[in-house]
């Protein structure tokens, strides 16, 4: 399977009307967070199906897809990288992690981050120092910061919350709504597993949290408890 073959298959699945909807949904207009990104209108389930077919693609083709100007080609590359990382050995996994970090500039929308950061960045760093997460969290780049926060989902799913809570605290004053949503989402996921751990964090910080972050964090709370947080009467 060549790069041209893959591009041809994606072109056959493309839908111009859907592409227009996606370009609006992912904020590709001037001054928006996805400015200039190109979509061809391929559905995510199709990308996942193709990733399973192409999971054994060589590194060069995967990197070429990841560096594409077409969003769905980058998305497909990341799905493939996740599969390869999950099945990889001690030689393959660090190479995939390094490839990911070397191409952060192409992981530049929330869907690309969210499908990959927990598996590759979170997975690689699971038993290692989390220095890279803190470097990413301090970045001026929106997507680097979201990668850092979303990588902690890997640990949350295993019942380990320390790294997520630490980064959530660091990102409380972040200026961007997409970080507010990511932090709130991870806090909510902690709460699903350990409500006491989430509430301990919230009771310390909720008055200083952006409204969107707080709303995401308490979305699954009982209505009366949710309203108490929103009204600041905890």
C-alpha positions in Angstrom: 0.0 0.0 0.0 1.5 3.3 -1.1 0.8 6.8 0.1 -0.9 7.5 -3.2 -3.2 4.5 -2.7 -4.2 5.6 0.7 -4.9 9.2 -0.5 -7.0 7.7 -3.3 -9.1 5.6 -0.9 -9.7 8.7 1.3 -10.7 10.7 -1.8 -13.3 8.0 -2.7 -14.8 8.4 0.8 -14.8 12.2 0.7 -18.0 14.3 0.9 -17.9 18.0 0.0 -21.0 18.9 1.9 -19.7 17.1 5.1 -16.4 18.8 4.6 -18.0 22.2 4.8 -19.8 21.3 8.0 -16.6 20.0 9.5 -14.7 23.1 8.6 -17.2 25.2 10.5 -17.4 22.8 13.4 -13.6 22.7 13.8 -13.3 26.5 13.5 -11.1 26.8 10.4 -12.0 30.4 9.6 -9.7 33.5 9.9 -8.6 34.0 13.5 -10.2 30.8 14.8 -8.2 28.0 16.5 -8.3 25.8 13.4 -7.6 28.5 10.9 -6.7 27.3 7.4 -7.2 23.6 8.1 -8.6 21.6 5.1 -11.2 18.9 5.4 -12.4 16.5 2.6 -15.4 15.1 4.6 -14.4 11.5 5.6 -16.3 10.2 8.6 -14.3 9.1 11.7 -15.7 5.5 11.7 -14.2 5.2 8.2 -10.9 6.5 9.4 -10.9 4.0 12.2 -11.7 1.2 9.8 -8.9 2.2 7.5 -6.5 2.5 10.4 -7.1 -1.2 11.2 -6.4 -2.1 7.6 -3.2 -0.1 7.5 -1.9 -0.7 11.0 1.3 -2.2 9.6 2.2 0.8 7.4 5.9 1.9 7.5 7.0 4.9 9.5 7.7 7.0 6.5 4.2 6.7 5.0 2.7 7.3 8.4 4.7 10.5 8.9 3.8 11.7 5.4 0.2 11.3 6.3 0.7 13.1 9.7 2.3 16.0 7.9 -0.5 16.3 5.4 -2.4 19.6 4.9 -5.6 17.5 4.9 -7.1 17.0 8.3 -8.4 13.5 7.8 -5.0 12.2 6.6 -3.5 13.5 9.8 -6.3 11.9 11.8 -5.8 8.6 10.1 -2.0 8.7 10.8 -2.7 9.2 14.5 -5.2 6.3 14.6 -2.5 4.1 13.0 0.2 5.4 15.4 -2.1 4.5 18.4 -2.6 1.0 17.2 1.1 0.5 16.5 2.0 1.9 19.9 -0.5 -0.4 21.7 0.9 -3.5 19.9 4.5 -2.3 19.8 7.5 -3.7 21.5 10.3 -2.0 23.5 11.9 -0.9 20.2 8.8 0.3 18.4 7.0 2.2 21.2 9.8 4.8 21.9 10.1 5.4 18.1 6.4 6.1 17.9 6.5 8.4 20.9 9.5 10.3 19.4 7.7 10.6 16.0 4.7 12.0 17.8 6.8 14.7 19.6 8.7 15.5 16.4 5.4 16.3 14.7 3.4 18.2 17.4 2.9 21.0 14.9 0.6 18.8 12.9 -1.5 17.6 15.9 -3.4 20.8 15.8 -7.0 20.4 16.6 -8.8 18.9 19.6 -10.0 15.7 17.9 -6.4 15.0 16.8 -5.2 15.5 20.4 -8.0 13.6 22.1 -7.6 10.5 19.9 -3.9 10.1 20.6 -2.4 12.0 23.6 -3.6 9.6 26.3 -2.4 6.5 24.4 1.0 7.6 23.1 2.2 10.4 25.4 0.3 9.1 28.5 1.2 5.5 27.7 4.9 6.1 27.2 5.3 8.3 30.3 3.3 6.0 32.5 6.3 4.5 34.3 8.6 7.4 33.6 9.2 11.0 34.9 6.4 13.3 33.8 8.8 16.2 32.9 7.5 16.3 29.4 3.9 16.8 30.5 4.9 19.9 32.5 6.9 21.3 29.6 3.9 20.9 27.3 1.6 22.4 29.9 3.8 25.5 30.1 3.8 25.9 26.3 2.4 28.9 24.5 0.9 26.5 22.1 -2.8 25.7 22.8 -2.5 22.1 21.5 0.6 21.3 23.5 -1.2 22.3 26.7 -4.2 20.2 25.7 -1.9 17.2 24.9 -0.5 17.5 28.4 -3.9 17.5 30.1 -5.4 14.8 27.9 -2.4 12.5 28.4 -3.4 12.1 32.0 -6.6 10.3 30.9 -4.3 7.2 30.6 -3.6 7.4 34.4 -7.1 8.4 35.4 -8.5 5.3 33.8 -6.1 3.3 36.0 -7.2 5.1 39.1 -4.1 7.3 39.4 -5.1 11.0 39.7 -2.1 12.8 41.0 -0.7 13.9 37.7 -4.1 15.0 36.4 -4.8 17.1 39.5 -1.4 18.7 39.4 -1.8 19.8 35.8 -5.4 20.9 36.4 -4.1 23.2 39.1 -1.4 24.6 36.8 -4.0 25.2 34.1 -6.6 26.9 36.2 -5.7 30.3 34.8 -5.3 29.2 31.2 -6.9 31.7 28.8 -8.4 29.3 26.3 -11.8 27.7 26.4 -10.5 24.4 25.0 -8.2 24.0 27.9 -11.1 24.8 30.3 -13.0 22.0 28.7 -10.2 19.5 28.8 -9.4 20.2 32.5 -13.1 20.1 33.4 -13.5 16.8 31.5 -10.6 15.2 33.3 -11.9 16.3 36.7 -15.3 14.8 35.8 -13.5 11.5 34.9 -11.8 11.5 38.2 -15.1 12.1 39.9 -16.6 9.1 38.1 -14.0 6.9 39.8 -13.5 8.8 43.1 -15.9 11.5 43.9 -14.1 12.4 47.1 -10.9 13.1 45.1 -12.7 15.4 42.7 -14.6 17.3 45.4 -11.4 17.8 47.4 -9.9 19.6 44.4 -13.1 21.5 43.7 -13.6 22.8 47.2 -10.1 24.3 47.1 -10.3 25.7 43.6 -13.8 26.1 42.3 -14.2 29.8 43.1 -11.2 30.5 40.9 -12.1 28.1 38.0 -13.3 29.4 34.7 -17.1 28.8 34.4 -16.8 26.4 31.5 -14.2 24.3 33.4 -16.4 24.1 36.5 -19.5 23.2 34.4 -17.7 20.4 32.8 -16.3 19.2 36.1 -19.7 19.0 37.9 -21.8 17.9 34.9 -22.6 14.5 36.5 -23.3 15.9 40.0 -26.8 15.7 41.5 -28.7 18.9 40.5 -28.7 20.4 44.0 -25.0 19.9 44.4 -24.3 21.2 41.0 -26.3 24.4 41.7 -24.5 24.9 44.9 -21.2 25.0 43.1 -22.5 27.3 40.4 -23.8 29.7 43.0 -20.7 29.5 45.1 -22.4 28.3 48.3 -20.4 25.1 49.0 
